[in-house]
Amino acid sequence: MKAKALLELYNQKTKGLTIKNALGDVRVRGGSLIIVNLVLDDVKLQNFMLVEKAKHTFRNGEHFMDLTLRGQNFISS
């Protein structure tokens, strides 16, 4: 059952979506869902996306994060 679900999830064409230096939010972690509202060239994204990886950077009172996302037609590679 689990193997079939994983195969359906990963057995598809992939396109990467990585966001760097987004404003930080400590609630965003790998496995959480976030709302994404972006226009990327010819693709408009307005959907929930799964955070596969989140790297938080705290420096000089500022908080930024780098995100690797999966969802809609975008899958991290």
Secondary structure, DSSP 8 states (H G I E B T S, - for coil): -HHHHHHHHHSS--B--EEEEEE--TT--TT-EEEEEEEETTEEEEEEEEEEEEEEEEETTEEEEEEEEEBTTBB--
